[in-house]
Amino acid sequence: TSWTEINEGISDCFGVDTVVGVAIDPNDANHLIAGRIVSTCTDSYFESTDGGETWNGVRPDGAIANDSWIFAFDPFVPAYRYIATVYLGFLRSEDSNATWIQSRASSETEGTALIPHPSIAGRILYGGGGEGIFISGDSGQTWNFAGGVGRIRDIRFAPSNTDIGYAVSVEGLFKTSDAGETWSEIGSHEDLSGWALAIDPSDEDVLYLGSSSRGMFKSTNGGLSFSEINTGIPLSINASAIGISSSNPDVYYSSISGVGFFRSTDRGYTWHQQSTSYTAVNESQYILVDPTNDDVLYAGFDEIYISTDAGVTWALSEDPSGTNYFQAASIDPENPLHVIAADNNSLVTYQTFDGGDTWETIASLSPSSYIYGFVFDP
């Protein structure tokens, strides 16, 4: 109900402060890095060592510009950091951000996906613009083409088996069985227009695809084939987000653009419409399911909505900025009352420790750099 904006150390550029990439140091939760996307601004990115209370603008030596989209800390070597940029491709630092080295993975300059492998030191997967997936085994010094076609929208590894991974692009679905060394297309799924991808946390062969035009699909054979799971959902719809309960793997949620909010209690085979009158929920870019209570949900596109009855009714969380443009949020797996969210109009990140009753500002961040996702280090 009350908000405090924290801008100490954040410099204004063209009158806009926007964040596109933010990362939390896995070895120090108070150490944050946030990127910005305006090449002519003074600072390349901002860094905080006190959990976002204060920020310092950084313009390091070496090849780096302001157009820094995706940051990643190396999970094995604390001094190694990585960035996927708009105009320079992949950049790496081996000295805790003091200097950056360009080692472009592909001829495309725009980096669209970046993930260090969760269990293999030195291995990085990178989506290079429209050229598929690239792999590095030496922390980004050298690269090889690994597979895939087109603009990779996302790369995910199965929580239950990190040898198995999936990637989705406009052209189709791709799978690796060797921790990212090689990728091959699974079936012919271009017609699915895959937009949202989720992997069952207990079974790497169970996949869910939210289509931009054909509804919901499920695979139980590692993506070889998909079946429509649209019972209760109108066809020719846009499933904009999918949420899976970690405490009850039978429960799934989906927001359907222009239609409503849906719930499944049989792993997606049948769906029941929970609500219709909450436009921001129907257009949601994220669905957060409380890890201890699958009836408690956070969702939204512009505003942040909270439900405690499995999506039947929703309460609007107060927007302190008045701009209503929350497009990213994440729930702490260790503390379900701790949620982080970003407003891409006021350009401020917020957090709550009481399940959304009250919020506090983390930081107002860099110009022209939108936030589209958060991840809590497990």
KAMO-V743478 format. One record per residue. SS is DSSP state (H for helix, E for strand, - for the rest). PSI is psi in degrees with one decimal (NA if undefined). Layout:
# KAMO-V743478
{{SS;PSI} {SS;PSI}}
This chain:
# KAMO-V743478
{{-;-16.5} {-;151.3} {-;146.1} {-;123.6} {-;133.3} {-;112.4} {-;12.1} {-;119.5} {-;-7.9} {-;121.5} {-;142.3} {-;141.1} {E;116.4} {-;25.0} {-;14.5} {E;138.2} {-;106.6} {-;139.6} {-;134.1} {-;-32.7} {-;134.1} {E;141.2} {E;146.8} {E;129.3} {E;121.3} {-;-16.7} {-;-7.6} {E;101.6} {E;-16.5} {E;-6.3} {E;113.6} {E;150.0} {E;137.0} {E;137.3} {E;169.3} {E;158.8} {-;49.4} {-;109.9} {-;-27.2} {-;0.6} {-;163.3} {-;-44.9} {-;143.1} {-;-38.1} {E;174.6} {E;149.1} {E;138.2} {E;139.9} {-;9.1} {-;37.5} {-;25.2} {-;0.5} {-;-41.5} {-;153.1} {-;148.0} {E;130.4} {E;137.5} {E;132.3} {-;81.3} {-;167.7} {E;158.4} {E;-176.3} {-;97.4} {-;141.6} {-;-173.8} {-;-14.5} {E;61.5} {E;110.1} {E;-54.8} {E;121.0} {E;150.9} {E;134.4} {E;139.4} {-;128.4} {-;-9.4} {-;-32.8} {-;106.1} {-;-29.8} {-;-11.0} {-;132.5} {E;155.1} {E;148.8} {E;137.0} {E;121.6} {E;168.5} {-;-41.9} {-;-16.7} {-;1.5} {-;-134.7} {E;134.8} {E;147.1} {E;151.3} {E;137.0} {-;6.4} {-;44.2} {-;45.5} {-;0.0} {-;-42.7} {E;153.6} {E;142.8} {E;132.8} {E;130.9} {-;78.8} {-;130.4} {-;-30.3} {-;175.0} {-;-19.9} {-;138.1} {-;-27.3} {-;122.0} {E;123.4} {E;-12.9} {E;145.3} {E;125.0} {E;118.8} {E;141.0} {-;136.1} {-;-17.2} {-;2.3} {-;114.8} {-;136.4} {-;-11.0} {-;128.7} {E;138.6} {E;139.3} {E;133.6} {E;114.2} {E;90.5} {-;-118.5} {-;24.1} {E;12.6} {-;-151.5} {E;137.0} {E;151.4} {E;142.7} {E;140.4} {-;1.7} {-;43.6} {-;34.3} {-;8.2} {-;-42.3} {-;156.3} {-;151.8} {E;146.1} {E;131.7} {E;-23.9} {E;-172.4} {-;162.7} {-;140.0} {E;-167.5} {-;109.2} {E;119.8} {E;-31.5} {E;152.1} {E;127.6} {E;144.5} {E;144.7} {E;129.9} {-;-31.4} {-;-12.5} {E;99.3} {E;-0.2} {E;-24.7} {E;129.5} {E;158.3} {E;149.0} {E;145.6} {E;138.6} {E;176.6} {-;-31.8} {-;-14.9} {E;-165.3} {E;139.0} {E;149.8} {E;145.2} {E;142.4} {-;5.1} {-;40.6} {-;29.3} {-;-1.9} {-;-40.5} {-;149.3} {-;142.1} {E;148.5} {E;140.3} {-;113.4} {-;-154.8} {-;94.5} {-;21.7} {H;-33.0} {H;-13.8} {H;-22.5} {-;53.8} {E;131.6} {E;-44.9} {E;133.7} {E;133.7} {E;146.8} {E;132.1} {-;125.6} {-;-16.5} {-;-4.0} {-;110.6} {-;-11.9} {-;-7.2} {-;114.9} {E;152.8} {E;131.9} {E;129.1} {E;117.4} {E;149.7} {-;-7.9} {-;-9.6} {-;10.3} {-;-143.1} {E;143.0} {E;149.2} {E;140.5} {E;136.2} {-;8.4} {-;38.5} {-;28.1} {-;1.8} {-;-38.0} {-;154.6} {-;146.9} {E;141.1} {E;136.0} {-;59.4} {-;13.0} {E;118.3} {-;-5.4} {-;130.4} {-;144.0} {-;172.8} {-;47.3} {-;169.2} {E;105.6} {E;98.5} {E;-21.1} {E;151.6} {E;136.5} {E;135.5} {E;132.5} {-;130.6} {-;-21.5} {-;-22.3} {-;94.2} {-;-3.7} {-;-12.9} {-;125.9} {E;154.2} {E;150.3} {E;138.9} {E;131.1} {E;113.7} {E;124.9} {-;0.7} {-;-59.3} {E;-167.3} {E;133.4} {E;154.2} {E;141.5} {E;138.8} {-;11.4} {-;40.9} {-;33.4} {-;2.7} {-;-40.0} {E;151.2} {-;147.0} {E;131.0} {E;124.2} {E;-38.4} {E;159.9} {-;-19.4} {-;6.4} {-;94.8} {H;-44.2} {H;-31.1} {H;-41.7} {H;-31.2} {-;16.3} {-;142.3} {-;-7.1} {E;149.7} {E;115.5} {E;126.3} {E;125.0} {-;126.2} {-;-11.3} {-;-11.9} {-;104.0} {-;1.6} {-;-14.4} {-;121.6} {E;152.1} {E;135.2} {E;166.7} {E;166.0} {-;-52.8} {-;-65.8} {-;169.5} {-;124.5} {E;147.3} {E;133.8} {E;140.2} {-;7.8} {-;42.3} {-;30.7} {-;6.4} {-;-46.3} {-;154.0} {-;142.3} {E;133.2} {E;125.5} {-;135.6} {-;133.1} {-;109.4} {-;-26.8} {-;-23.1} {-;5.5} {-;-22.1} {-;69.9} {-;54.9} {E;115.2} {E;-0.4} {E;141.2} {E;157.9} {E;145.6} {E;136.8} {E;119.3} {-;-20.0} {-;-18.0} {E;94.9} {E;-11.7} {E;-8.2} {E;114.2} {E;139.1} {E;139.6} {E;155.4} {E;134.3} {E;114.2} {-;6.9} {-;-52.5} {-;-16.0} {-;43.8} {E;141.1} {E;141.9} {E;161.9} {E;151.8} {E;145.0} {-;7.3} {-;33.7} {-;24.8} {-;0.6} {-;-43.3} {-;151.4} {-;154.6} {E;150.9} {E;134.3} {E;-53.8} {E;154.8} {E;123.0} {-;-157.6} {-;150.8} {-;143.2} {-;44.2} {-;96.1} {-;146.5} {-;127.0} {-;1.1} {-;148.4} {-;153.0} {-;129.9} {-;133.3} {-;127.6} {-;NA}}
